[in-house]
Amino acid sequence: MTMTVELGALEQVVDRLVKEGRYGSKSEVLRTGVRLVQEHEARLAALLGKLQEGIDDADAGRVHSIDEVRAQMRARWAVDGE
């Protein structure tokens, strides 16, 4: 499938990457870029999912006080201090 893409100033970056031999073609550069965006979006979705889990837990009252968390951390990692 052929696609026409207007890159503007980014075209210089693509051209340089191909010219330097980092990539075999402009299409290869763009495919790599799209894969990186897909990976980024997947990580973002996972993070947002974890944030929602935390919000849901807080809304449901499944929380611990800072003193409880501190005690658990000290017990687990033998943290010295306060």
TAHUVEN-V674412 format. One record per backbone hydrogen bond with DSSP energy under -1.0 kcal/mol. NH is the residue of the N-H (numbers start at 1). CO is the residue of the C=O. Records with the same first field share a line. If there is no record, write none. Layout:
NH=CO, CO
//
This chain:
10=7
11=8
12=9
14=10
15=11
16=12
17=13
18=14
19=15
20=16
21=18
22=17
23=17
29=25
30=26
31=27
32=28
33=29
34=30
35=31
36=32
37=33
38=34
39=35
40=36
41=37
42=38
43=39
44=40
45=41
46=42
47=43
48=44
49=45
50=46
51=47
52=48
53=49
54=50
55=51
56=52
57=53
58=54
59=55
60=56
61=58
62=57
63=61
69=65
70=66
71=67
72=68
73=69
74=70
75=71
76=72
77=73
78=74
//
